[in-house]
Amino acid sequence: MLPLRDALDVISGKWKVLILTSIMHDNRRFSEIQKSIPKINPKVLAKELKDMEEHQLIRRIVHDNQPVLIEYVATEYSHSLKKAMMELLNWGINHRKQLLGK
């Protein structure tokens, strides 16, 4: 059970998988990520990005331009979650069909 709990700790909540998916689809700036995920609060997004960086799922890159440009990129390590994310997507599609009877 411990490895499963560890995995759930890393991707828990309703936002992390959506944020990672957004970043993997080339939304690299905070505002782009926020726009791609309806109803996410900026404070929540900032907290989740920091947590995901600590778990080495994303990398924060600071460009010393004027104004300063900050980008988020998916790490190679985060790509190991792609198969699990696709399985969750497929399960969600089937679950909607189950609930809606379609």
Secondary structure, 3 states (H helix, E strand, C coil): CHHHHHHHHHHCCCCHHHHHHHHHCCCCCHHHHHHHCCCCCHHHHHHHHHHHHHCCCEEEEEECCCCCEEEEEECCHHHHHHHHHHHHHHHHHHHHHHHHCC
